Amino acid sequence: MINDNVKNKKDISGPMSFWKRYKEKHPNIAQFLVFFLLSNGMTVLQLVLMPVFKSIFAQTSLVSTSFQILQFGTNLDGTPYYVFDYAAGALSVGGGGGLAYFLAVQITIAIAQIINFFAQRSITFKSNSNIWTAAFWYLIAYIIITIGAAAAQGFYKAPIYNLFMNTWEMGAVGETTADVITMIINSAIAFWVFFPIFKIIFKQKPEEQAK
């Protein structure tokens, strides 16, 4: 029995000991790996939450409420180009999902990013700097990234949904597949932009300066 306990302790301490040595030897790479794992966890969370909120809002009149703001120029076909382009009507009938789709996307992302903030701060960067200062700059970064990701979405969202729903005639399955792909693309954009930002806002300071 004692030998079994000793063996179990060795099994547990082995990987942990290796990880500890690796972190000491390659702190930046180790930090990035933890950031990568947590970010992927947030992506999975978004993929779970998105269909839930989407189905909830799909039952409301918000689907018929157009949400098209921040116009910049025009598309190739001459129609107005909106950063946030959610035309009225369900995606299945050629609409843009309306305000319902916008809210489903943004609430999903907001929940994931709030959790991500605390997880990355405590686990990845082990920051002890002022949390309110960090939260302020995180919010600013979140708003900028959201606008940037929405602007980029204008180039790939419609073609992806059209490909899966119309060209390949996958219907509801195609819509869900397109949802997953667009969410992954959004997460990928946030992933590469947030890491350098986190390096700046999540500092480790001496205890007397952290207050």
ChimeraX commands (.cxc) that place a marker at each C-alpha (Angstrom):
marker #1 position 0.00,0.00,0.00 radius 0.5
marker #1 position 2.81,2.37,0.92 radius 0.5
marker #1 position 4.67,1.47,-2.26 radius 0.5
marker #1 position 1.55,2.21,-4.33 radius 0.5
marker #1 position 1.24,5.65,-2.73 radius 0.5
marker #1 position 4.87,6.40,-3.41 radius 0.5
marker #1 position 4.44,5.28,-7.01 radius 0.5
marker #1 position 1.38,7.48,-7.47 radius 0.5
marker #1 position 3.23,10.47,-6.06 radius 0.5
marker #1 position 6.06,9.85,-8.50 radius 0.5
marker #1 position 3.61,9.60,-11.40 radius 0.5
marker #1 position 2.03,12.90,-10.42 radius 0.5
marker #1 position 5.22,14.74,-9.59 radius 0.5
marker #1 position 6.99,13.56,-12.75 radius 0.5
marker #1 position 5.00,15.60,-15.31 radius 0.5
marker #1 position 4.63,18.52,-12.90 radius 0.5
marker #1 position 8.34,18.53,-12.21 radius 0.5
marker #1 position 9.06,18.49,-15.95 radius 0.5
marker #1 position 6.64,21.37,-16.53 radius 0.5
marker #1 position 8.22,23.37,-13.70 radius 0.5
marker #1 position 11.71,22.89,-15.15 radius 0.5
marker #1 position 10.43,23.76,-18.63 radius 0.5
marker #1 position 8.85,26.98,-17.36 radius 0.5
marker #1 position 12.08,27.99,-15.67 radius 0.5
marker #1 position 14.06,27.25,-18.83 radius 0.5
marker #1 position 11.57,28.63,-21.38 radius 0.5
marker #1 position 9.27,31.06,-19.51 radius 0.5
marker #1 position 7.94,32.87,-22.59 radius 0.5
marker #1 position 7.15,29.68,-24.52 radius 0.5
marker #1 position 5.49,28.14,-21.45 radius 0.5
marker #1 position 3.42,31.27,-20.96 radius 0.5
marker #1 position 2.32,31.19,-24.59 radius 0.5
marker #1 position 1.34,27.51,-24.32 radius 0.5
marker #1 position -0.86,28.20,-21.29 radius 0.5
marker #1 position -2.38,31.18,-23.11 radius 0.5
marker #1 position -3.00,28.93,-26.12 radius 0.5
marker #1 position -4.75,26.24,-24.05 radius 0.5
marker #1 position -6.97,28.72,-22.20 radius 0.5
marker #1 position -7.82,30.55,-25.43 radius 0.5
marker #1 position -8.87,27.30,-27.06 radius 0.5
marker #1 position -10.99,26.53,-24.01 radius 0.5
marker #1 position -12.73,29.88,-24.50 radius 0.5
marker #1 position -13.29,29.04,-28.17 radius 0.5
marker #1 position -14.97,25.77,-27.19 radius 0.5
marker #1 position -17.12,27.66,-24.69 radius 0.5
marker #1 position -18.21,30.05,-27.45 radius 0.5
marker #1 position -19.07,27.17,-29.75 radius 0.5
marker #1 position -21.30,25.78,-26.99 radius 0.5
marker #1 position -22.96,29.07,-26.06 radius 0.5
marker #1 position -23.50,30.46,-29.54 radius 0.5
marker #1 position -26.24,28.02,-30.67 radius 0.5
marker #1 position -27.97,28.42,-27.31 radius 0.5
marker #1 position -28.26,32.21,-27.56 radius 0.5
marker #1 position -28.97,32.01,-31.27 radius 0.5
marker #1 position -31.94,29.67,-30.71 radius 0.5
marker #1 position -33.25,31.90,-27.91 radius 0.5
marker #1 position -33.13,35.11,-29.96 radius 0.5
marker #1 position -34.43,33.32,-33.06 radius 0.5
marker #1 position -37.78,33.03,-31.30 radius 0.5
marker #1 position -38.08,36.81,-30.97 radius 0.5
marker #1 position -39.03,39.63,-33.33 radius 0.5
marker #1 position -35.40,40.83,-33.19 radius 0.5
marker #1 position -34.73,38.61,-36.20 radius 0.5
marker #1 position -36.81,41.05,-38.23 radius 0.5
marker #1 position -34.98,44.08,-36.80 radius 0.5
marker #1 position -32.13,45.22,-39.02 radius 0.5
marker #1 position -28.83,46.12,-37.33 radius 0.5
marker #1 position -26.54,47.78,-39.87 radius 0.5
marker #1 position -24.24,50.48,-38.50 radius 0.5
marker #1 position -20.87,52.15,-39.19 radius 0.5
marker #1 position -21.03,52.43,-42.96 radius 0.5
marker #1 position -17.68,52.72,-44.74 radius 0.5
marker #1 position -17.90,52.99,-48.50 radius 0.5
marker #1 position -19.60,50.37,-50.62 radius 0.5
marker #1 position -19.31,46.71,-51.57 radius 0.5
marker #1 position -18.20,45.60,-55.04 radius 0.5
marker #1 position -21.84,45.41,-56.11 radius 0.5
marker #1 position -22.43,49.01,-55.07 radius 0.5
marker #1 position -24.41,48.28,-51.90 radius 0.5
marker #1 position -23.41,50.05,-48.65 radius 0.5
marker #1 position -20.64,48.35,-46.64 radius 0.5
marker #1 position -21.37,48.19,-42.92 radius 0.5
marker #1 position -18.88,47.15,-40.24 radius 0.5
marker #1 position -21.77,45.58,-38.34 radius 0.5
marker #1 position -23.97,44.21,-41.11 radius 0.5
marker #1 position -26.93,42.20,-39.82 radius 0.5
marker #1 position -29.79,42.74,-42.24 radius 0.5
marker #1 position -33.31,41.81,-41.15 radius 0.5
marker #1 position -34.49,38.29,-41.78 radius 0.5
marker #1 position -33.30,34.81,-40.86 radius 0.5
marker #1 position -30.14,33.50,-42.48 radius 0.5
marker #1 position -32.11,30.56,-43.86 radius 0.5
marker #1 position -34.18,32.91,-46.05 radius 0.5
marker #1 position -31.29,35.07,-47.21 radius 0.5
marker #1 position -31.31,37.64,-44.40 radius 0.5
marker #1 position -28.46,38.60,-42.13 radius 0.5
marker #1 position -29.97,37.39,-38.88 radius 0.5
marker #1 position -30.95,40.87,-37.76 radius 0.5
marker #1 position -30.40,42.23,-34.27 radius 0.5
marker #1 position -31.04,38.71,-32.93 radius 0.5
marker #1 position -27.90,37.30,-34.58 radius 0.5
marker #1 position -25.82,40.32,-33.50 radius 0.5
marker #1 position -26.84,39.91,-29.86 radius 0.5
marker #1 position -26.24,36.14,-29.94 radius 0.5
marker #1 position -22.71,36.69,-31.24 radius 0.5
marker #1 position -21.78,39.57,-28.97 radius 0.5
marker #1 position -23.23,38.11,-25.75 radius 0.5
marker #1 position -21.40,34.84,-26.45 radius 0.5
marker #1 position -18.10,36.64,-27.05 radius 0.5
marker #1 position -18.59,38.93,-24.04 radius 0.5
marker #1 position -19.14,36.01,-21.63 radius 0.5
marker #1 position -16.10,34.17,-22.98 radius 0.5
marker #1 position -13.90,37.27,-22.79 radius 0.5
marker #1 position -14.91,38.08,-19.21 radius 0.5
marker #1 position -13.95,34.57,-18.14 radius 0.5
marker #1 position -10.82,34.80,-20.28 radius 0.5
marker #1 position -9.79,38.03,-18.56 radius 0.5
marker #1 position -9.70,36.50,-15.09 radius 0.5
marker #1 position -8.25,33.17,-16.27 radius 0.5
marker #1 position -5.41,34.72,-18.26 radius 0.5
marker #1 position -4.66,37.26,-15.53 radius 0.5
marker #1 position -4.48,34.69,-12.74 radius 0.5
marker #1 position -3.21,31.56,-14.48 radius 0.5
marker #1 position -1.20,32.58,-17.55 radius 0.5
marker #1 position 0.37,35.87,-16.51 radius 0.5
marker #1 position -0.04,35.61,-12.73 radius 0.5
marker #1 position -0.50,39.35,-12.65 radius 0.5
marker #1 position -0.77,41.29,-9.40 radius 0.5
marker #1 position -1.10,44.73,-10.94 radius 0.5
marker #1 position -4.20,46.86,-10.37 radius 0.5
marker #1 position -7.16,44.85,-11.66 radius 0.5
marker #1 position -9.28,47.90,-12.48 radius 0.5
marker #1 position -6.55,49.46,-14.60 radius 0.5
marker #1 position -6.08,46.15,-16.40 radius 0.5
marker #1 position -9.86,45.79,-16.86 radius 0.5
marker #1 position -10.08,49.31,-18.35 radius 0.5
marker #1 position -7.42,48.64,-20.97 radius 0.5
marker #1 position -8.86,45.20,-21.61 radius 0.5
marker #1 position -12.24,46.79,-22.34 radius 0.5
marker #1 position -10.66,49.30,-24.73 radius 0.5
marker #1 position -8.81,46.49,-26.50 radius 0.5
marker #1 position -11.99,44.39,-26.60 radius 0.5
marker #1 position -13.97,47.20,-28.27 radius 0.5
marker #1 position -11.24,47.84,-30.85 radius 0.5
marker #1 position -10.83,44.13,-31.62 radius 0.5
marker #1 position -14.61,43.66,-31.86 radius 0.5
marker #1 position -14.87,46.46,-34.42 radius 0.5
marker #1 position -11.84,45.14,-36.33 radius 0.5
marker #1 position -13.14,41.56,-36.34 radius 0.5
marker #1 position -16.59,42.77,-37.46 radius 0.5
marker #1 position -15.02,44.73,-40.32 radius 0.5
marker #1 position -13.06,41.64,-41.40 radius 0.5
marker #1 position -16.22,39.54,-41.14 radius 0.5
marker #1 position -17.74,41.62,-43.92 radius 0.5
marker #1 position -15.32,39.94,-46.35 radius 0.5
marker #1 position -15.84,36.31,-45.40 radius 0.5
marker #1 position -19.20,35.92,-43.60 radius 0.5
marker #1 position -21.52,36.08,-46.62 radius 0.5
marker #1 position -19.37,33.82,-48.87 radius 0.5
marker #1 position -19.04,31.18,-46.13 radius 0.5
marker #1 position -22.79,31.05,-45.42 radius 0.5
marker #1 position -23.60,31.11,-49.13 radius 0.5
marker #1 position -21.18,28.25,-49.79 radius 0.5
marker #1 position -22.55,25.93,-47.12 radius 0.5
marker #1 position -26.23,26.85,-47.27 radius 0.5
marker #1 position -26.79,27.52,-50.97 radius 0.5
marker #1 position -23.94,26.24,-53.13 radius 0.5
marker #1 position -23.61,22.96,-51.23 radius 0.5
marker #1 position -27.32,23.00,-50.26 radius 0.5
marker #1 position -26.67,21.89,-46.70 radius 0.5
marker #1 position -29.53,23.93,-45.24 radius 0.5
marker #1 position -29.63,24.09,-41.43 radius 0.5
marker #1 position -26.50,21.93,-41.12 radius 0.5
marker #1 position -24.71,24.33,-43.45 radius 0.5
marker #1 position -25.82,27.28,-41.34 radius 0.5
marker #1 position -24.50,25.63,-38.17 radius 0.5
marker #1 position -21.24,24.76,-39.92 radius 0.5
marker #1 position -20.86,28.35,-41.09 radius 0.5
marker #1 position -21.59,29.54,-37.53 radius 0.5
marker #1 position -18.74,27.38,-36.23 radius 0.5
marker #1 position -16.29,28.52,-38.90 radius 0.5
marker #1 position -17.01,32.23,-38.42 radius 0.5
marker #1 position -16.73,31.86,-34.64 radius 0.5
marker #1 position -13.37,30.09,-35.01 radius 0.5
marker #1 position -12.11,32.85,-37.33 radius 0.5
marker #1 position -13.20,35.50,-34.82 radius 0.5
marker #1 position -11.46,33.61,-32.03 radius 0.5
marker #1 position -8.28,33.28,-34.11 radius 0.5
marker #1 position -8.20,37.03,-34.72 radius 0.5
marker #1 position -8.68,37.73,-31.01 radius 0.5
marker #1 position -6.05,35.12,-30.09 radius 0.5
marker #1 position -3.21,36.73,-32.03 radius 0.5
marker #1 position -4.14,40.29,-31.07 radius 0.5
marker #1 position -4.80,39.73,-27.38 radius 0.5
marker #1 position -1.52,37.97,-26.48 radius 0.5
marker #1 position 0.76,41.04,-26.92 radius 0.5
marker #1 position -1.90,43.20,-25.26 radius 0.5
marker #1 position -2.02,40.88,-22.26 radius 0.5
marker #1 position 1.76,41.03,-22.02 radius 0.5
marker #1 position 1.40,44.78,-21.52 radius 0.5
marker #1 position -1.61,45.04,-19.20 radius 0.5
marker #1 position -0.98,41.96,-17.05 radius 0.5
marker #1 position 2.19,42.89,-15.22 radius 0.5
marker #1 position 3.87,41.26,-12.25 radius 0.5
marker #1 position 4.92,43.89,-9.75 radius 0.5
marker #1 position 6.57,43.78,-6.32 radius 0.5
marker #1 position 3.90,43.40,-3.66 radius 0.5
marker #1 position 4.29,46.93,-2.31 radius 0.5
marker #1 position 3.69,48.38,-5.82 radius 0.5
marker #1 position 0.80,46.12,-6.72 radius 0.5
marker #1 position -1.72,47.81,-4.49 radius 0.5
marker link #1:1,2 radius 0.2
marker link #1:2,3 radius 0.2
marker link #1:3,4 radius 0.2
marker link #1:4,5 radius 0.2
marker link #1:5,6 radius 0.2
marker link #1:6,7 radius 0.2
marker link #1:7,8 radius 0.2
marker link #1:8,9 radius 0.2
marker link #1:9,10 radius 0.2
marker link #1:10,11 radius 0.2
marker link #1:11,12 radius 0.2
marker link #1:12,13 radius 0.2
marker link #1:13,14 radius 0.2
marker link #1:14,15 radius 0.2
marker link #1:15,16 radius 0.2
marker link #1:16,17 radius 0.2
marker link #1:17,18 radius 0.2
marker link #1:18,19 radius 0.2
marker link #1:19,20 radius 0.2
marker link #1:20,21 radius 0.2
marker link #1:21,22 radius 0.2
marker link #1:22,23 radius 0.2
marker link #1:23,24 radius 0.2
marker link #1:24,25 radius 0.2
marker link #1:25,26 radius 0.2
marker link #1:26,27 radius 0.2
marker link #1:27,28 radius 0.2
marker link #1:28,29 radius 0.2
marker link #1:29,30 radius 0.2
marker link #1:30,31 radius 0.2
marker link #1:31,32 radius 0.2
marker link #1:32,33 radius 0.2
marker link #1:33,34 radius 0.2
marker link #1:34,35 radius 0.2
marker link #1:35,36 radius 0.2
marker link #1:36,37 radius 0.2
marker link #1:37,38 radius 0.2
marker link #1:38,39 radius 0.2
marker link #1:39,40 radius 0.2
marker link #1:40,41 radius 0.2
marker link #1:41,42 radius 0.2
marker link #1:42,43 radius 0.2
marker link #1:43,44 radius 0.2
marker link #1:44,45 radius 0.2
marker link #1:45,46 radius 0.2
marker link #1:46,47 radius 0.2
marker link #1:47,48 radius 0.2
marker link #1:48,49 radius 0.2
marker link #1:49,50 radius 0.2
marker link #1:50,51 radius 0.2
marker link #1:51,52 radius 0.2
marker link #1:52,53 radius 0.2
marker link #1:53,54 radius 0.2
marker link #1:54,55 radius 0.2
marker link #1:55,56 radius 0.2
marker link #1:56,57 radius 0.2
marker link #1:57,58 radius 0.2
marker link #1:58,59 radius 0.2
marker link #1:59,60 radius 0.2
marker link #1:60,61 radius 0.2
marker link #1:61,62 radius 0.2
marker link #1:62,63 radius 0.2
marker link #1:63,64 radius 0.2
marker link #1:64,65 radius 0.2
marker link #1:65,66 radius 0.2
marker link #1:66,67 radius 0.2
marker link #1:67,68 radius 0.2
marker link #1:68,69 radius 0.2
marker link #1:69,70 radius 0.2
marker link #1:70,71 radius 0.2
marker link #1:71,72 radius 0.2
marker link #1:72,73 radius 0.2
marker link #1:73,74 radius 0.2
marker link #1:74,75 radius 0.2
marker link #1:75,76 radius 0.2
marker link #1:76,77 radius 0.2
marker link #1:77,78 radius 0.2
marker link #1:78,79 radius 0.2
marker link #1:79,80 radius 0.2
marker link #1:80,81 radius 0.2
marker link #1:81,82 radius 0.2
marker link #1:82,83 radius 0.2
marker link #1:83,84 radius 0.2
marker link #1:84,85 radius 0.2
marker link #1:85,86 radius 0.2
marker link #1:86,87 radius 0.2
marker link #1:87,88 radius 0.2
marker link #1:88,89 radius 0.2
marker link #1:89,90 radius 0.2
marker link #1:90,91 radius 0.2
marker link #1:91,92 radius 0.2
marker link #1:92,93 radius 0.2
marker link #1:93,94 radius 0.2
marker link #1:94,95 radius 0.2
marker link #1:95,96 radius 0.2
marker link #1:96,97 radius 0.2
marker link #1:97,98 radius 0.2
marker link #1:98,99 radius 0.2
marker link #1:99,100 radius 0.2
marker link #1:100,101 radius 0.2
marker link #1:101,102 radius 0.2
marker link #1:102,103 radius 0.2
marker link #1:103,104 radius 0.2
marker link #1:104,105 radius 0.2
marker link #1:105,106 radius 0.2
marker link #1:106,107 radius 0.2
marker link #1:107,108 radius 0.2
marker link #1:108,109 radius 0.2
marker link #1:109,110 radius 0.2
marker link #1:110,111 radius 0.2
marker link #1:111,112 radius 0.2
marker link #1:112,113 radius 0.2
marker link #1:113,114 radius 0.2
marker link #1:114,115 radius 0.2
marker link #1:115,116 radius 0.2
marker link #1:116,117 radius 0.2
marker link #1:117,118 radius 0.2
marker link #1:118,119 radius 0.2
marker link #1:119,120 radius 0.2
marker link #1:120,121 radius 0.2
marker link #1:121,122 radius 0.2
marker link #1:122,123 radius 0.2
marker link #1:123,124 radius 0.2
marker link #1:124,125 radius 0.2
marker link #1:125,126 radius 0.2
marker link #1:126,127 radius 0.2
marker link #1:127,128 radius 0.2
marker link #1:128,129 radius 0.2
marker link #1:129,130 radius 0.2
marker link #1:130,131 radius 0.2
marker link #1:131,132 radius 0.2
marker link #1:132,133 radius 0.2
marker link #1:133,134 radius 0.2
marker link #1:134,135 radius 0.2
marker link #1:135,136 radius 0.2
marker link #1:136,137 radius 0.2
marker link #1:137,138 radius 0.2
marker link #1:138,139 radius 0.2
marker link #1:139,140 radius 0.2
marker link #1:140,141 radius 0.2
marker link #1:141,142 radius 0.2
marker link #1:142,143 radius 0.2
marker link #1:143,144 radius 0.2
marker link #1:144,145 radius 0.2
marker link #1:145,146 radius 0.2
marker link #1:146,147 radius 0.2
marker link #1:147,148 radius 0.2
marker link #1:148,149 radius 0.2
marker link #1:149,150 radius 0.2
marker link #1:150,151 radius 0.2
marker link #1:151,152 radius 0.2
marker link #1:152,153 radius 0.2
marker link #1:153,154 radius 0.2
marker link #1:154,155 radius 0.2
marker link #1:155,156 radius 0.2
marker link #1:156,157 radius 0.2
marker link #1:157,158 radius 0.2
marker link #1:158,159 radius 0.2
marker link #1:159,160 radius 0.2
marker link #1:160,161 radius 0.2
marker link #1:161,162 radius 0.2
marker link #1:162,163 radius 0.2
marker link #1:163,164 radius 0.2
marker link #1:164,165 radius 0.2
marker link #1:165,166 radius 0.2
marker link #1:166,167 radius 0.2
marker link #1:167,168 radius 0.2
marker link #1:168,169 radius 0.2
marker link #1:169,170 radius 0.2
marker link #1:170,171 radius 0.2
marker link #1:171,172 radius 0.2
marker link #1:172,173 radius 0.2
marker link #1:173,174 radius 0.2
marker link #1:174,175 radius 0.2
marker link #1:175,176 radius 0.2
marker link #1:176,177 radius 0.2
marker link #1:177,178 radius 0.2
marker link #1:178,179 radius 0.2
marker link #1:179,180 radius 0.2
marker link #1:180,181 radius 0.2
marker link #1:181,182 radius 0.2
marker link #1:182,183 radius 0.2
marker link #1:183,184 radius 0.2
marker link #1:184,185 radius 0.2
marker link #1:185,186 radius 0.2
marker link #1:186,187 radius 0.2
marker link #1:187,188 radius 0.2
marker link #1:188,189 radius 0.2
marker link #1:189,190 radius 0.2
marker link #1:190,191 radius 0.2
marker link #1:191,192 radius 0.2
marker link #1:192,193 radius 0.2
marker link #1:193,194 radius 0.2
marker link #1:194,195 radius 0.2
marker link #1:195,196 radius 0.2
marker link #1:196,197 radius 0.2
marker link #1:197,198 radius 0.2
marker link #1:198,199 radius 0.2
marker link #1:199,200 radius 0.2
marker link #1:200,201 radius 0.2
marker link #1:201,202 radius 0.2
marker link #1:202,203 radius 0.2
marker link #1:203,204 radius 0.2
marker link #1:204,205 radius 0.2
marker link #1:205,206 radius 0.2
marker link #1:206,207 radius 0.2
marker link #1:207,208 radius 0.2
marker link #1:208,209 radius 0.2
marker link #1:209,210 radius 0.2
marker link #1:210,211 radius 0.2
view
